[in-house]
Amino acid sequence: MPESIEKLHFGSEGDTFVVTSTDLAALTALAVLLHSVFHSRELLSHYIQTANPRFLDR
């Protein structure tokens, strides 16, 4: 979702993944995407392999 990266603010709270935004549409799109990825190892693998490395902690 590179088109929404400026609208989403990522962080963590303890061991919890946190995303905040004032843009409800961007948050909803991320929620739908994360839900589909959570249920598909193939899709998760695809997104990890094609992600922009600057957004991944390695």
DRENVOVEX-624498 format. One line per field, with one value per atom (N, C-alpha, C): residue number from 1; chain; atom name; x, y, z. Coordinates in steps of 0.001 Angstrom, whole numbers, plus 500000, padded with zeros to 6 digits. Layout:
! residues N
seq: NUM, ...
mol: A, ...
atom: CA, ...
x: X, ...
y: Y, ...
z: Z, ...
! end
This chain:
! residues 58
seq: 1, 1, 1, 2, 2, 2, 3, 3, 3, 4, 4, 4, 5, 5, 5, 6, 6, 6, 7, 7, 7, 8, 8, 8, 9, 9, 9, 10, 10, 10, 11, 11, 11, 12, 12, 12, 13, 13, 13, 14, 14, 14, 15, 15, 15, 16, 16, 16, 17, 17, 17, 18, 18, 18, 19, 19, 19, 20, 20, 20, 21, 21, 21, 22, 22, 22, 23, 23, 23, 24, 24, 24, 25, 25, 25, 26, 26, 26, 27, 27, 27, 28, 28, 28, 29, 29, 29, 30, 30, 30, 31, 31, 31, 32, 32, 32, 33, 33, 33, 34, 34, 34, 35, 35, 35, 36, 36, 36, 37, 37, 37, 38, 38, 38, 39, 39, 39, 40, 40, 40, 41, 41, 41, 42, 42, 42, 43, 43, 43, 44, 44, 44, 45, 45, 45, 46, 46, 46, 47, 47, 47, 48, 48, 48, 49, 49, 49, 50, 50, 50, 51, 51, 51, 52, 52, 52, 53, 53, 53, 54, 54, 54, 55, 55, 55, 56, 56, 56, 57, 57, 57, 58, 58, 58
mol: A, A, A, A, A, A, A, A, A, A, A, A, A, A, A, A, A, A, A, A, A, A, A, A, A, A, A, A, A, A, A, A, A, A, A, A, A, A, A, A, A, A, A, A, A, A, A, A, A, A, A, A, A, A, A, A, A, A, A, A, A, A, A, A, A, A, A, A, A, A, A, A, A, A, A, A, A, A, A, A, A, A, A, A, A, A, A, A, A, A, A, A, A, A, A, A, A, A, A, A, A, A, A, A, A, A, A, A, A, A, A, A, A, A, A, A, A, A, A, A, A, A, A, A, A, A, A, A, A, A, A, A, A, A, A, A, A, A, A, A, A, A, A, A, A, A, A, A, A, A, A, A, A, A, A, A, A, A, A, A, A, A, A, A, A, A, A, A, A, A, A, A, A, A
atom: N, CA, C, N, CA, C, N, CA, C, N, CA, C, N, CA, C, N, CA, C, N, CA, C, N, CA, C, N, CA, C, N, CA, C, N, CA, C, N, CA, C, N, CA, C, N, CA, C, N, CA, C, N, CA, C, N, CA, C, N, CA, C, N, CA, C, N, CA, C, N, CA, C, N, CA, C, N, CA, C, N, CA, C, N, CA, C, N, CA, C, N, CA, C, N, CA, C, N, CA, C, N, CA, C, N, CA, C, N, CA, C, N, CA, C, N, CA, C, N, CA, C, N, CA, C, N, CA, C, N, CA, C, N, CA, C, N, CA, C, N, CA, C, N, CA, C, N, CA, C, N, CA, C, N, CA, C, N, CA, C, N, CA, C, N, CA, C, N, CA, C, N, CA, C, N, CA, C, N, CA, C, N, CA, C, N, CA, C, N, CA, C, N, CA, C, N, CA, C, N, CA, C
x: 500811, 500000, 500858, 501769, 502650, 501888, 500710, 499931, 499388, 499385, 498845, 499905, 501164, 502221, 502299, 502027, 502092, 500897, 499843, 498625, 498630, 499527, 499561, 500784, 500608, 501695, 501883, 503056, 503340, 504130, 503859, 504587, 504370, 504776, 504549, 504301, 503584, 503277, 503575, 504722, 505158, 505460, 504766, 504926, 503783, 503038, 501871, 502178, 501758, 501868, 500762, 501103, 500135, 500204, 499037, 498948, 497857, 498164, 497171, 497076, 495951, 495756, 494475, 494409, 493164, 492351, 492927, 492271, 491638, 490337, 489630, 489712, 489675, 489747, 491089, 492177, 493506, 493610, 493087, 493102, 492255, 491108, 490240, 490911, 491541, 492241, 493363, 494102, 495171, 494596, 493497, 492867, 492427, 491842, 491406, 492610, 493667, 494884, 495521, 495666, 496264, 495425, 494120, 493246, 493480, 493558, 493768, 495149, 496161, 497523, 497627, 496930, 496956, 496453, 495549, 494941, 495563, 496645, 497272, 498797, 499467, 500938, 501511, 500873, 501344, 501287, 500199, 500062, 501048, 501219, 502196, 503587, 503946, 505253, 505429, 504396, 504455, 504736, 503998, 504174, 505536, 506033, 507363, 508431, 508314, 509316, 509293, 508142, 508040, 508023, 508137, 508103, 509350, 509157, 510282, 511156, 512428, 513311, 513433, 513218, 513353, 512253, 511178, 510089, 510204, 511241, 511399, 512595, 512407, 513532, 514205, 515498, 516233, 517352
y: 498812, 500000, 501256, 501372, 502550, 503870, 503835, 505059, 505573, 504731, 505121, 505293, 505079, 505063, 506378, 507486, 508777, 508996, 508222, 508364, 507466, 506474, 505492, 505719, 505588, 505778, 504474, 503866, 502557, 502682, 501795, 501778, 500452, 500424, 499225, 499641, 498806, 499001, 497664, 497579, 496282, 495357, 494254, 493317, 493412, 494510, 494671, 495586, 495179, 495980, 497024, 498292, 499381, 500229, 500547, 501480, 502484, 503752, 504802, 505671, 506348, 507251, 508037, 509194, 509952, 509599, 508782, 508377, 506996, 506972, 505717, 504777, 505302, 504465, 503749, 504427, 503807, 502723, 502988, 501976, 500764, 501001, 499903, 499062, 499703, 498971, 498127, 498669, 497912, 496735, 496942, 495858, 494720, 495046, 494028, 493272, 493995, 493361, 492454, 492942, 492129, 490886, 491017, 489867, 488800, 489200, 488219, 487577, 488361, 487841, 486880, 487180, 486335, 484925, 484828, 483544, 482862, 483394, 482804, 482933, 481809, 481834, 482248, 481838, 482211, 483723, 484320, 485771, 486497, 486012, 486596, 486533, 485387, 485218, 486186, 486327, 487247, 488679, 489138, 490516, 490736, 489762, 489901, 489958, 489096, 489044, 490269, 490904, 492050, 493399, 493390, 494633, 495477, 496763, 497686, 497482, 497138, 496843, 497979, 499204, 500314, 500293, 499532, 499434, 498181, 497379, 496140, 496243, 495943, 495848, 494523, 494546, 493292, 493187
z: 500000, 500000, 500000, 499058, 499044, 498930, 498320, 498174, 499506, 500532, 501841, 502916, 502583, 503602, 504382, 503739, 504429, 505357, 505158, 505964, 507193, 507217, 508293, 509168, 510461, 511416, 512187, 512014, 512586, 513880, 514789, 516044, 516740, 517981, 518785, 520224, 520883, 522288, 522955, 523606, 524129, 522973, 522883, 521772, 520774, 520812, 519962, 518788, 517590, 516379, 516391, 516191, 516263, 515001, 514458, 513333, 513672, 513511, 513730, 512487, 512348, 511223, 511444, 510841, 510825, 509578, 508687, 507450, 507630, 507862, 508108, 506908, 505701, 504502, 504420, 504750, 504724, 505796, 506987, 508054, 507677, 507075, 506662, 505588, 504604, 503546, 504133, 505099, 505745, 506521, 507221, 507984, 507067, 505934, 504972, 504437, 504097, 503590, 504635, 505861, 506926, 507229, 507175, 507412, 506349, 505084, 504015, 504106, 504461, 504587, 505780, 506852, 508038, 507729, 506776, 506446, 505234, 504690, 503506, 503583, 503804, 503831, 502481, 501392, 500060, 499863, 500265, 500130, 501039, 502257, 503172, 502565, 502035, 501403, 500235, 499436, 498297, 498763, 499765, 500233, 500885, 501599, 502200, 501112, 500109, 499044, 498139, 497995, 497086, 497806, 499130, 499905, 499646, 499709, 499618, 500856, 500670, 501816, 502830, 502412, 503379, 504431, 504187, 505162, 506032, 505845, 506605, 507528, 508793, 509726, 509466, 509276, 509040, 510010
! end
